[in-house]
Amino acid sequence: NAGVTQTPKFRVLKTGQSMTLLCAQDMNHEYMYWYRQDPGMGLRLIHYSVGEGTTAKGEVPDGYNVSRLKKQNFLLGLESAAPSQTSVYFCASSYRSGRSGETQYFGPGTRLLVL
Amino acid sequence: AQSVTQLGSHVSVSEGALVLLRCNYSSSVPPYLFWYVQYPNQGLQLLLKYTSAATLVKGINGFEAEFKKSETSFHLTKPSAHMSDAAEYFCAVSTGGGNKLTFGTGTQLKVEL
């Protein structure tokens, strides 16, 4: 099992450019998440999905869009990148159960620099 | 709304000394609490979690944490630090629907000879 994988590992964008980050998981998890990590701020939830075809906003959704067309993939899009979106982006996934407390499994991250 | 506070953004200990990383939570419902570790340039790895079973939770690499409801705390400890423990540690609380996590701001652990 590869677990959670992210593509690309590193990217440099110019302000106004667009890009898509891809997350894939092979654990048959229902739930998937996108976080951003900034120094001194921990990880903050951008968007999440509780199943194929569904998405929801997290704590910091502005400037991002997501899609979950297939159960194993969760895409994060930046339509017009801004320097404030320079960050490390992590994808995670977890099982669905009737309660909280399921472990989230994280990918290795994507470093994004917006100039 | 749930929240997590980690006291001390940087902690330095000597090799072989006790490691204590502090985490306090705020939750309107019984919480599910997690400690994750992040090594340089890597993703997050689960150390341990509390899901309302035993209040003393043992994790990987000799770490453990005790859930104290009266103090709203979930501090992480390890009796004897090793150089390989140097990393950033995050406390998190699960926030209900969708199993979402709210993270603390992290504590960078440095282990010195």
gemmi code that builds the backbone of each chain (N, CA, C; Angstrom):
import gemmi

chains = {
    "A": [
        ("ASN", (0.837, -1.205, 0.000), (0.000, 0.000, 0.000), (0.869, 1.251, 0.000)),
        ("ALA", (0.564, 2.174, -0.893), (1.299, 3.430, -0.928), (0.771, 4.392, 0.129)),
        ("GLY", (-0.461, 4.181, 0.611), (-1.036, 5.093, 1.593), (-1.614, 6.318, 0.896)),
        ("VAL", (-1.183, 7.495, 1.342), (-1.630, 8.757, 0.758), (-0.455, 9.356, -0.010)),
        ("THR", (-0.674, 9.644, -1.280), (0.367, 10.250, -2.094), (-0.089, 11.604, -2.602)),
        ("GLN", (0.851, 12.500, -2.814), (0.545, 13.850, -3.284), (1.444, 14.195, -4.474)),
        ("THR", (0.850, 14.900, -5.429), (1.572, 15.345, -6.617), (1.220, 16.793, -6.896)),
        ("PRO", (2.172, 17.690, -7.168), (3.620, 17.462, -7.140), (4.186, 17.585, -5.727)),
        ("LYS", (5.471, 17.407, -5.574), (6.128, 17.603, -4.281), (6.475, 19.065, -4.057)),
        ("PHE", (6.774, 19.781, -5.117), (7.194, 21.180, -5.006), (6.796, 21.903, -6.282)),
        ("ARG", (6.363, 23.157, -6.119), (5.956, 23.933, -7.288), (6.172, 25.407, -7.010)),
        ("VAL", (6.610, 26.126, -8.028), (6.728, 27.577, -7.958), (5.746, 28.172, -8.959)),
        ("LEU", (4.941, 29.096, -8.496), (3.962, 29.755, -9.344), (4.183, 31.256, -9.335)),
        ("LYS", (3.748, 31.909, -10.376), (3.699, 33.362, -10.378), (2.289, 33.797, -9.979)),
        ("THR", (2.190, 34.959, -9.373), (0.891, 35.490, -8.974), (-0.062, 35.477, -10.163)),
        ("GLY", (-1.264, 34.947, -9.921), (-2.275, 34.897, -10.962), (-2.343, 33.585, -11.720)),
        ("GLN", (-1.313, 32.775, -11.623), (-1.344, 31.480, -12.294), (-2.251, 30.525, -11.544)),
        ("SER", (-2.634, 29.471, -12.233), (-3.489, 28.463, -11.612), (-2.754, 27.126, -11.566)),
        ("MET", (-3.205, 26.267, -10.659), (-2.641, 24.934, -10.600), (-3.587, 24.016, -9.829)),
        ("THR", (-3.354, 22.731, -9.975), (-4.123, 21.719, -9.265), (-3.176, 20.786, -8.549)),
        ("LEU", (-3.469, 20.559, -7.271), (-2.729, 19.587, -6.478), (-3.563, 18.305, -6.418)),
        ("LEU", (-2.880, 17.178, -6.620), (-3.573, 15.902, -6.635), (-3.240, 15.093, -5.390)),
        ("CYS", (-4.244, 14.536, -4.781), (-4.085, 13.621, -3.661), (-4.745, 12.295, -4.013)),
        ("ALA", (-4.043, 11.212, -3.745), (-4.589, 9.887, -4.006), (-4.356, 8.994, -2.797)),
        ("GLN", (-5.363, 8.155, -2.492), (-5.216, 7.202, -1.388), (-5.713, 5.836, -1.835)),
        ("ASP", (-5.009, 4.810, -1.340), (-5.345, 3.443, -1.753), (-5.859, 2.623, -0.574)),
        ("MET", (-6.414, 3.281, 0.426), (-6.905, 2.605, 1.626), (-8.431, 2.495, 1.647)),
        ("ASN", (-9.078, 2.875, 0.558), (-10.535, 2.807, 0.456), (-11.236, 3.676, 1.511)),
        ("HIS", (-10.592, 4.803, 1.861), (-11.172, 5.700, 2.848), (-12.290, 6.542, 2.243)),
        ("GLU", (-13.327, 6.760, 3.069), (-14.423, 7.619, 2.620), (-14.075, 9.094, 2.732)),
        ("TYR", (-13.401, 9.448, 3.844), (-13.150, 10.856, 4.135), (-11.776, 11.287, 3.634)),
        ("MET", (-11.725, 12.500, 3.064), (-10.446, 13.072, 2.650), (-10.419, 14.554, 2.992)),
        ("TYR", (-9.198, 15.084, 3.188), (-9.024, 16.435, 3.710), (-7.840, 17.125, 3.018)),
        ("TRP", (-7.945, 18.449, 2.937), (-6.803, 19.271, 2.545), (-6.521, 20.278, 3.662)),
        ("TYR", (-5.257, 20.317, 4.090), (-4.796, 21.267, 5.103), (-3.672, 22.103, 4.508)),
        ("ARG", (-3.471, 23.270, 5.089), (-2.268, 24.036, 4.819), (-1.513, 24.241, 6.125)),
        ("GLN", (-0.180, 24.237, 6.023), (0.652, 24.405, 7.207), (1.516, 25.635, 7.015)),
        ("ASP", (1.402, 26.548, 7.949), (2.196, 27.771, 7.939), (2.929, 27.896, 9.261)),
        ("PRO", (4.131, 28.478, 9.256), (4.931, 28.558, 10.486), (4.161, 29.204, 11.636)),
        ("GLY", (4.171, 28.558, 12.782), (3.541, 29.106, 13.969), (2.032, 29.012, 13.992)),
        ("MET", (1.438, 28.387, 12.970), (-0.027, 28.332, 12.907), (-0.562, 26.909, 12.883)),
        ("GLY", (0.287, 25.937, 12.953), (-0.182, 24.563, 12.896), (-0.756, 24.236, 11.534)),
        ("LEU", (-1.676, 23.284, 11.489), (-2.358, 22.928, 10.252), (-3.785, 23.443, 10.314)),
        ("ARG", (-4.229, 24.009, 9.215), (-5.596, 24.516, 9.129), (-6.328, 23.856, 7.976)),
        ("LEU", (-7.567, 23.481, 8.241), (-8.352, 22.742, 7.265), (-8.881, 23.684, 6.179)),
        ("ILE", (-8.634, 23.308, 4.926), (-9.096, 24.126, 3.804), (-10.470, 23.644, 3.329)),
        ("HIS", (-10.525, 22.397, 2.879), (-11.760, 21.742, 2.453), (-11.679, 20.276, 2.838)),
        ("TYR", (-12.828, 19.641, 2.867), (-12.838, 18.209, 3.121), (-13.979, 17.551, 2.358)),
        ("SER", (-13.959, 16.235, 2.340), (-14.973, 15.477, 1.611), (-15.338, 14.238, 2.421)),
        ("VAL", (-16.627, 13.997, 2.545), (-17.084, 12.819, 3.297), (-17.500, 11.686, 2.365)),
        ("GLY", (-17.260, 11.846, 1.080), (-17.547, 10.776, 0.140), (-17.440, 11.260, -1.290)),
        ("GLU", (-17.391, 10.306, -2.203), (-17.303, 10.628, -3.616), (-18.424, 11.584, -4.021)),
        ("GLY", (-18.050, 12.657, -4.719), (-19.031, 13.616, -5.192), (-19.443, 14.671, -4.191)),
        ("THR", (-18.888, 14.627, -2.986), (-19.249, 15.610, -1.955), (-18.029, 16.378, -1.504)),
        ("THR", (-18.195, 17.673, -1.225), (-17.127, 18.484, -0.660), (-17.745, 19.478, 0.313)),
        ("ALA", (-16.915, 19.986, 1.219), (-17.391, 20.964, 2.198), (-16.246, 21.884, 2.569)),
        ("LYS", (-16.594, 23.089, 3.038), (-15.591, 24.072, 3.407), (-15.056, 23.801, 4.796)),
        ("GLY", (-13.761, 24.091, 4.939), (-13.141, 24.023, 6.247), (-12.957, 25.407, 6.825)),
        ("GLU", (-11.860, 25.579, 7.532), (-11.591, 26.826, 8.245), (-11.113, 27.951, 7.330)),
        ("VAL", (-10.337, 27.615, 6.299), (-9.730, 28.635, 5.423), (-9.958, 28.296, 3.948)),
        ("PRO", (-11.189, 28.317, 3.461), (-11.482, 27.865, 2.104), (-11.280, 28.889, 0.985)),
        ("ASP", (-11.167, 30.181, 1.355), (-11.159, 31.223, 0.326), (-9.939, 31.101, -0.585)),
        ("GLY", (-10.201, 31.184, -1.909), (-9.127, 31.113, -2.891), (-8.836, 29.707, -3.380)),
        ("TYR", (-9.565, 28.717, -2.844), (-9.353, 27.315, -3.215), (-10.661, 26.677, -3.663)),
        ("ASN", (-10.546, 25.707, -4.579), (-11.685, 24.869, -4.907), (-11.220, 23.420, -4.895)),
        ("VAL", (-12.173, 22.509, -4.702), (-11.842, 21.086, -4.617), (-12.842, 20.274, -5.412)),
        ("SER", (-12.395, 19.061, -5.754), (-13.314, 18.126, -6.397), (-12.970, 16.709, -5.976)),
        ("ARG", (-14.006, 15.893, -5.863), (-13.847, 14.479, -5.465), (-14.692, 13.646, -6.432)),
        ("LEU", (-14.174, 13.511, -7.645), (-14.905, 12.766, -8.668), (-14.769, 11.271, -8.495)),
        ("LYS", (-13.643, 10.833, -7.940), (-13.415, 9.428, -7.655), (-13.121, 9.278, -6.173)),
        ("LYS", (-13.499, 8.175, -5.608), (-13.328, 7.968, -4.175), (-11.864, 8.084, -3.759)),
        ("GLN", (-10.945, 7.630, -4.583), (-9.553, 7.583, -4.185), (-8.811, 8.889, -4.420)),
        ("ASN", (-9.431, 9.854, -5.106), (-8.718, 11.090, -5.438), (-9.422, 12.315, -4.877)),
        ("PHE", (-8.613, 13.289, -4.463), (-9.152, 14.553, -3.957), (-8.255, 15.658, -4.512)),
        ("LEU", (-8.821, 16.534, -5.343), (-8.047, 17.565, -6.019), (-8.256, 18.915, -5.355)),
        ("LEU", (-7.176, 19.653, -5.218), (-7.228, 21.013, -4.679), (-6.770, 21.965, -5.769)),
        ("GLY", (-7.607, 22.936, -6.099), (-7.301, 23.888, -7.152), (-7.106, 25.298, -6.641)),
        ("LEU", (-6.145, 25.975, -7.251), (-5.940, 27.398, -7.017), (-6.201, 28.076, -8.357)),
        ("GLU", (-7.238, 28.860, -8.458), (-7.603, 29.460, -9.746), (-6.705, 30.633, -10.102)),
        ("SER", (-6.340, 31.440, -9.107), (-5.494, 32.601, -9.326), (-4.600, 32.758, -8.098)),
        ("ALA", (-3.409, 32.192, -8.181), (-2.555, 32.100, -7.003), (-2.122, 33.471, -6.501)),
        ("ALA", (-2.024, 33.576, -5.179), (-1.568, 34.795, -4.515), (-0.402, 34.449, -3.593)),
        ("PRO", (0.488, 35.410, -3.328), (1.619, 35.134, -2.434), (1.182, 34.598, -1.072)),
        ("SER", (-0.006, 34.985, -0.612), (-0.515, 34.503, 0.681), (-0.805, 33.002, 0.670)),
        ("GLN", (-0.819, 32.412, -0.507), (-1.058, 30.974, -0.609), (0.241, 30.167, -0.617)),
        ("THR", (1.366, 30.849, -0.459), (2.633, 30.161, -0.251), (2.533, 29.386, 1.057)),
        ("SER", (2.724, 28.075, 0.968), (2.495, 27.241, 2.134), (2.916, 25.811, 1.809)),
        ("VAL", (2.799, 24.949, 2.807), (2.929, 23.515, 2.583), (1.535, 22.914, 2.708)),
        ("TYR", (1.137, 22.175, 1.712), (-0.215, 21.617, 1.658), (-0.170, 20.111, 1.936)),
        ("PHE", (-1.012, 19.687, 2.860), (-1.092, 18.279, 3.210), (-2.485, 17.745, 2.929)),
        ("CYS", (-2.501, 16.567, 2.360), (-3.728, 15.828, 2.172), (-3.784, 14.725, 3.221)),
        ("ALA", (-4.980, 14.370, 3.642), (-5.158, 13.285, 4.609), (-6.436, 12.529, 4.281)),
        ("SER", (-6.538, 11.316, 4.814), (-7.754, 10.535, 4.615), (-8.039, 9.721, 5.870)),
        ("SER", (-9.301, 9.326, 6.024), (-9.669, 8.492, 7.171), (-10.872, 7.641, 6.824)),
        ("TYR", (-11.082, 6.612, 7.635), (-12.280, 5.805, 7.514), (-13.490, 6.626, 7.959)),
        ("ARG", (-14.641, 6.178, 7.505), (-15.887, 6.724, 8.019), (-16.414, 5.776, 9.083)),
        ("SER", (-16.804, 6.344, 10.209), (-17.435, 5.515, 11.236), (-18.566, 6.324, 11.844)),
        ("GLY", (-19.254, 5.734, 12.765), (-20.398, 6.420, 13.352), (-20.020, 7.478, 14.372)),
        ("ARG", (-18.742, 7.650, 14.615), (-18.301, 8.623, 15.613), (-16.990, 9.231, 15.142)),
        ("SER", (-16.550, 10.265, 15.817), (-15.238, 10.848, 15.537), (-14.174, 9.974, 16.195)),
        ("GLY", (-12.929, 10.349, 15.998), (-11.853, 9.613, 16.627), (-11.108, 8.690, 15.692)),
        ("GLU", (-11.529, 8.625, 14.433), (-10.780, 7.826, 13.480), (-9.467, 8.524, 13.139)),
        ("THR", (-8.434, 7.748, 12.962), (-7.124, 8.306, 12.653), (-7.103, 8.862, 11.239)),
        ("GLN", (-6.528, 10.040, 11.092), (-6.279, 10.570, 9.757), (-4.849, 10.209, 9.344)),
        ("TYR", (-4.712, 9.767, 8.096), (-3.419, 9.396, 7.542), (-2.996, 10.475, 6.548)),
        ("PHE", (-1.763, 10.953, 6.718), (-1.314, 12.115, 5.964), (-0.368, 11.739, 4.827)),
        ("GLY", (-0.431, 12.534, 3.774), (0.520, 12.449, 2.697), (1.798, 13.197, 3.048)),
        ("PRO", (2.795, 13.166, 2.145), (4.100, 13.769, 2.423), (4.135, 15.280, 2.232)),
        ("GLY", (3.095, 15.860, 1.639), (3.039, 17.305, 1.494), (3.482, 17.805, 0.133)),
        ("THR", (2.980, 18.998, -0.205), (3.379, 19.731, -1.407), (3.793, 21.126, -0.980)),
        ("ARG", (5.014, 21.488, -1.321), (5.500, 22.841, -1.017), (5.183, 23.735, -2.196)),
        ("LEU", (4.454, 24.810, -1.927), (4.064, 25.749, -2.975), (4.616, 27.124, -2.662)),
        ("LEU", (5.299, 27.701, -3.628), (5.837, 29.054, -3.505), (5.186, 29.905, -4.588)),
        ("VAL", (4.530, 30.974, -4.159), (3.891, 31.885, -5.110), (4.658, 33.205, -5.099)),
        ("LEU", (5.210, 33.545, -6.249), (6.031, 34.766, -6.347), (5.218, 35.966, -6.810)),
    ],
    "B": [
        ("ALA", (-17.266, 25.612, 20.054), (-16.258, 25.141, 19.108), (-15.059, 24.602, 19.871)),
        ("GLN", (-14.468, 23.566, 19.280), (-13.298, 22.978, 19.923), (-12.038, 23.749, 19.572)),
        ("SER", (-11.068, 23.748, 20.492), (-9.787, 24.376, 20.230), (-8.713, 23.669, 21.039)),
        ("VAL", (-7.458, 23.905, 20.632), (-6.310, 23.284, 21.286), (-5.238, 24.342, 21.504)),
        ("THR", (-4.643, 24.323, 22.678), (-3.538, 25.231, 22.990), (-2.320, 24.419, 23.375)),
        ("GLN", (-1.215, 24.655, 22.683), (0.041, 24.009, 23.033), (0.962, 25.073, 23.630)),
        ("LEU", (1.340, 24.878, 24.873), (2.191, 25.829, 25.560), (3.644, 25.534, 25.242)),
        ("GLY", (4.336, 26.557, 24.738), (5.739, 26.368, 24.392), (5.904, 25.976, 22.946)),
        ("SER", (6.312, 26.915, 22.115), (6.503, 26.589, 20.706), (7.824, 25.853, 20.491)),
        ("HIS", (8.751, 26.024, 21.438), (10.041, 25.338, 21.373), (10.364, 24.773, 22.757)),
        ("VAL", (10.738, 23.497, 22.778), (11.172, 22.843, 24.015), (12.511, 22.174, 23.741)),
        ("SER", (13.454, 22.367, 24.654), (14.767, 21.767, 24.520), (15.046, 20.897, 25.738)),
        ("VAL", (15.484, 19.662, 25.496), (15.822, 18.750, 26.588), (17.157, 18.085, 26.288)),
        ("SER", (17.777, 17.567, 27.311), (19.005, 16.801, 27.134), (18.662, 15.348, 26.827)),
        ("GLU", (19.515, 14.694, 26.105), (19.295, 13.279, 25.827), (19.227, 12.512, 27.138)),
        ("GLY", (18.208, 11.670, 27.269), (18.009, 10.915, 28.498), (17.092, 11.589, 29.503)),
        ("ALA", (16.777, 12.835, 29.298), (15.891, 13.572, 30.207), (14.428, 13.341, 29.853)),
        ("LEU", (13.560, 13.707, 30.808), (12.121, 13.589, 30.607), (11.645, 14.582, 29.545)),
        ("VAL", (10.764, 14.102, 28.689), (10.106, 14.978, 27.714), (8.676, 15.232, 28.191)),
        ("LEU", (8.288, 16.518, 28.251), (6.921, 16.900, 28.605), (6.468, 17.974, 27.632)),
        ("LEU", (5.487, 17.649, 26.828), (4.910, 18.610, 25.896), (3.452, 18.819, 26.292)),
        ("ARG", (3.080, 20.081, 26.444), (1.778, 20.401, 27.032), (0.710, 20.677, 25.990)),
        ("CYS", (-0.487, 20.198, 26.287), (-1.637, 20.416, 25.402), (-2.880, 20.585, 26.274)),
        ("ASN", (-3.575, 21.677, 26.076), (-4.868, 21.894, 26.718), (-5.927, 22.061, 25.645)),
        ("TYR", (-7.100, 21.577, 25.908), (-8.157, 21.600, 24.906), (-9.387, 22.307, 25.463)),
        ("SER", (-10.220, 22.718, 24.545), (-11.524, 23.271, 24.876), (-12.541, 22.556, 24.003)),
        ("SER", (-13.537, 21.971, 24.646), (-14.525, 21.233, 23.875), (-15.846, 21.221, 24.620)),
        ("SER", (-16.916, 21.394, 23.889), (-18.252, 21.389, 24.499), (-18.812, 19.970, 24.616)),
        ("VAL", (-18.141, 19.024, 24.013), (-18.557, 17.633, 24.070), (-17.332, 16.799, 24.446)),
        ("PRO", (-17.545, 15.552, 24.908), (-16.376, 14.705, 25.202), (-15.461, 14.643, 23.995)),
        ("PRO", (-14.189, 14.964, 24.202), (-13.295, 15.099, 23.042), (-12.615, 13.802, 22.647)),
        ("TYR", (-12.211, 13.757, 21.388), (-11.251, 12.776, 20.919), (-9.960, 13.548, 20.650)),
        ("LEU", (-8.858, 13.106, 21.240), (-7.615, 13.867, 21.205), (-6.491, 13.060, 20.581)),
        ("PHE", (-5.623, 13.745, 19.890), (-4.546, 13.110, 19.142), (-3.221, 13.831, 19.374)),
        ("TRP", (-2.131, 13.086, 19.299), (-0.799, 13.641, 19.151), (-0.197, 13.080, 17.859)),
        ("TYR", (0.267, 14.021, 17.019), (0.964, 13.661, 15.799), (2.399, 14.180, 15.876)),
        ("VAL", (3.321, 13.500, 15.178), (4.710, 13.938, 15.089), (5.047, 14.193, 13.625)),
        ("GLN", (5.837, 15.240, 13.408), (6.274, 15.567, 12.055), (7.792, 15.698, 12.044)),
        ("TYR", (8.456, 14.791, 11.344), (9.895, 14.894, 11.148), (10.170, 15.826, 9.978)),
        ("PRO", (11.357, 16.412, 9.917), (11.657, 17.414, 8.879), (11.311, 16.935, 7.477)),
        ("ASN", (10.586, 17.809, 6.766), (10.219, 17.569, 5.372), (9.395, 16.304, 5.166)),
        ("GLN", (8.605, 15.955, 6.172), (7.728, 14.798, 6.049), (6.306, 15.161, 6.441)),
        ("GLY", (5.409, 14.226, 6.203), (4.028, 14.397, 6.640), (3.890, 14.091, 8.116)),
        ("LEU", (2.643, 14.105, 8.585), (2.372, 13.852, 10.002), (2.115, 12.371, 10.230)),
        ("GLN", (2.604, 11.889, 11.365), (2.451, 10.490, 11.735), (1.786, 10.425, 13.103)),
        ("LEU", (0.798, 9.569, 13.255), (0.104, 9.451, 14.532), (1.019, 8.843, 15.595)),
        ("LEU", (1.101, 9.539, 16.751), (1.812, 8.999, 17.912), (0.864, 8.199, 18.787)),
        ("LEU", (-0.283, 8.808, 19.108), (-1.273, 8.166, 19.964), (-2.566, 8.964, 19.898)),
        ("LYS", (-3.643, 8.331, 20.411), (-4.915, 9.037, 20.444), (-5.754, 8.577, 21.630)),
        ("TYR", (-6.604, 9.457, 22.101), (-7.539, 9.184, 23.179), (-8.950, 9.176, 22.604)),
        ("THR", (-9.648, 8.049, 22.823), (-11.011, 7.941, 22.299), (-11.968, 7.446, 23.370)),
        ("SER", (-11.779, 7.921, 24.581), (-12.666, 7.696, 25.735), (-12.566, 6.306, 26.341)),
        ("ALA", (-11.531, 5.576, 26.039), (-11.289, 4.302, 26.721), (-10.395, 4.611, 27.939)),
        ("ALA", (-9.198, 4.073, 28.003), (-8.295, 4.346, 29.119), (-7.809, 5.783, 29.072)),
        ("THR", (-7.668, 6.412, 30.243), (-7.212, 7.808, 30.278), (-5.710, 7.927, 30.058)),
        ("LEU", (-4.962, 6.871, 30.337), (-3.528, 6.858, 30.046), (-3.338, 6.101, 28.741)),
        ("VAL", (-2.840, 6.795, 27.758), (-2.720, 6.222, 26.414), (-1.255, 6.045, 26.072)),
        ("LYS", (-0.916, 4.865, 25.638), (0.460, 4.595, 25.230), (0.549, 4.623, 23.713)),
        ("GLY", (1.637, 5.223, 23.220), (1.805, 5.327, 21.782), (3.092, 4.703, 21.312)),
        ("ILE", (3.498, 5.120, 20.128), (4.723, 4.566, 19.557), (5.950, 5.274, 20.123)),
        ("ASN", (7.094, 4.635, 19.977), (8.392, 5.219, 20.347), (8.485, 5.594, 21.820)),
        ("GLY", (7.723, 4.939, 22.688), (7.823, 5.157, 24.120), (7.055, 6.360, 24.646)),
        ("PHE", (6.291, 7.018, 23.812), (5.491, 8.160, 24.256), (4.182, 7.714, 24.888)),
        ("GLU", (3.690, 8.516, 25.812), (2.369, 8.301, 26.376), (1.752, 9.645, 26.732)),
        ("ALA", (0.442, 9.642, 26.912), (-0.266, 10.863, 27.265), (-1.410, 10.500, 28.193)),
        ("GLU", (-1.722, 11.407, 29.100), (-2.800, 11.178, 30.051), (-3.899, 12.201, 29.863)),
        ("PHE", (-5.108, 11.711, 29.682), (-6.276, 12.579, 29.558), (-6.763, 12.942, 30.956)),
        ("LYS", (-6.805, 14.263, 31.239), (-7.291, 14.739, 32.528), (-8.447, 15.697, 32.275)),
        ("LYS", (-9.646, 15.209, 32.480), (-10.834, 16.010, 32.198), (-10.891, 17.246, 33.080)),
        ("SER", (-10.545, 17.090, 34.355), (-10.647, 18.213, 35.302), (-9.706, 19.350, 34.932)),
        ("GLU", (-8.624, 19.024, 34.278), (-7.645, 20.042, 33.883), (-7.735, 20.366, 32.385)),
        ("THR", (-8.619, 19.725, 31.702), (-8.755, 19.826, 30.224), (-7.387, 19.736, 29.562)),
        ("SER", (-6.630, 18.710, 29.953), (-5.273, 18.575, 29.428), (-5.043, 17.198, 28.826)),
        ("PHE", (-4.056, 17.140, 27.963), (-3.658, 15.881, 27.321), (-2.170, 16.003, 27.019)),
        ("HIS", (-1.363, 16.079, 28.076), (0.073, 16.304, 27.929), (0.791, 15.043, 27.459)),
        ("LEU", (1.793, 15.235, 26.641), (2.581, 14.130, 26.077), (3.880, 13.985, 26.853)),
        ("THR", (4.247, 12.765, 27.217), (5.480, 12.544, 27.961), (6.256, 11.366, 27.402)),
        ("LYS", (7.561, 11.400, 27.702), (8.436, 10.272, 27.409), (9.517, 10.297, 28.470)),
        ("PRO", (9.764, 9.183, 29.158), (10.683, 9.193, 30.299), (12.112, 9.589, 29.937)),
        ("SER", (12.570, 9.188, 28.772), (13.968, 9.402, 28.417), (14.080, 9.792, 26.952)),
        ("ALA", (14.501, 11.036, 26.707), (14.566, 11.538, 25.334), (15.728, 10.919, 24.575)),
        ("HIS", (15.501, 10.723, 23.297), (16.527, 10.233, 22.389), (16.706, 11.253, 21.273)),
        ("MET", (17.892, 11.282, 20.722), (18.165, 12.242, 19.650), (17.151, 12.125, 18.511)),
        ("SER", (16.695, 10.909, 18.261), (15.755, 10.693, 17.161), (14.360, 11.256, 17.443)),
        ("ASP", (14.116, 11.733, 18.678), (12.822, 12.327, 19.013), (12.712, 13.779, 18.547)),
        ("ALA", (13.806, 14.353, 18.109), (13.767, 15.738, 17.640), (12.836, 15.856, 16.445)),
        ("ALA", (11.798, 16.654, 16.609), (10.744, 16.777, 15.595), (9.766, 17.840, 16.074)),
        ("GLU", (8.734, 18.065, 15.274), (7.646, 18.939, 15.703), (6.448, 18.078, 16.084)),
        ("TYR", (5.807, 18.433, 17.176), (4.705, 17.646, 17.718), (3.435, 18.494, 17.739)),
        ("PHE", (2.370, 17.887, 17.264), (1.088, 18.583, 17.182), (0.028, 17.844, 17.997)),
        ("CYS", (-0.690, 18.591, 18.789), (-1.869, 18.090, 19.484), (-3.086, 18.501, 18.662)),
        ("ALA", (-4.094, 17.634, 18.614), (-5.283, 17.942, 17.823), (-6.514, 17.375, 18.499)),
        ("VAL", (-7.646, 18.011, 18.240), (-8.935, 17.540, 18.745), (-9.856, 17.294, 17.561)),
        ("SER", (-10.596, 16.207, 17.629), (-11.532, 15.873, 16.562), (-12.810, 16.654, 16.766)),
        ("THR", (-13.303, 17.250, 15.701), (-14.397, 18.213, 15.834), (-15.683, 17.728, 15.186)),
        ("GLY", (-16.086, 16.536, 15.506), (-17.420, 16.095, 15.139), (-17.582, 15.748, 13.682)),
        ("GLY", (-18.714, 16.111, 13.087), (-19.083, 15.697, 11.750), (-17.943, 15.750, 10.760)),
        ("GLY", (-17.729, 14.628, 10.073), (-16.658, 14.566, 9.092), (-15.304, 14.240, 9.690)),
        ("ASN", (-15.270, 13.977, 10.998), (-14.014, 13.591, 11.660), (-12.926, 14.627, 11.437)),
        ("LYS", (-13.296, 15.908, 11.411), (-12.308, 16.962, 11.142), (-11.402, 17.134, 12.357)),
        ("LEU", (-10.168, 17.575, 12.107), (-9.219, 17.837, 13.182), (-8.942, 19.336, 13.301)),
        ("THR", (-8.887, 19.815, 14.543), (-8.396, 21.152, 14.843), (-7.062, 20.989, 15.545)),
        ("PHE", (-6.024, 21.586, 14.977), (-4.667, 21.401, 15.479), (-4.231, 22.552, 16.372)),
        ("GLY", (-3.334, 22.236, 17.295), (-2.587, 23.266, 17.983), (-1.496, 23.804, 17.072)),
        ("THR", (-0.776, 24.802, 17.577), (0.225, 25.463, 16.740), (1.555, 24.722, 16.699)),
        ("GLY", (1.667, 23.643, 17.460), (2.858, 22.809, 17.382), (3.937, 23.182, 18.385)),
        ("THR", (4.722, 22.166, 18.763), (5.887, 22.355, 19.637), (7.086, 21.684, 18.981)),
        ("GLN", (8.120, 22.476, 18.772), (9.355, 21.950, 18.191), (10.217, 21.421, 19.332)),
        ("LEU", (10.525, 20.129, 19.289), (11.345, 19.511, 20.327), (12.783, 19.393, 19.832)),
        ("LYS", (13.682, 19.929, 20.626), (15.110, 19.812, 20.341), (15.734, 18.935, 21.418)),
        ("VAL", (16.559, 17.975, 21.028), (17.238, 17.086, 21.972), (18.734, 17.318, 21.849)),
        ("GLU", (19.330, 17.678, 22.961), (20.752, 18.019, 22.962), (21.571, 16.948, 23.679)),
        ("LEU", (22.803, 16.802, 23.246), (23.708, 15.842, 23.895), (24.117, 16.317, 25.278)),
    ],
}
model = gemmi.Model(1)
for chain_id, residues in chains.items():
    chain = gemmi.Chain(chain_id)
    for i, (resn, *xyz) in enumerate(residues, 1):
        res = gemmi.Residue()
        res.name, res.seqid = resn, gemmi.SeqId(i, " ")
        for name, pos in zip(("N", "CA", "C"), xyz):
            atom = gemmi.Atom()
            atom.name, atom.element = name, gemmi.Element(name[0])
            atom.pos, atom.b_iso = gemmi.Position(*pos), 0.0
            res.add_atom(atom)
        chain.add_residue(res)
    model.add_chain(chain)
structure = gemmi.Structure()
structure.add_model(model)
structure.setup_entities()
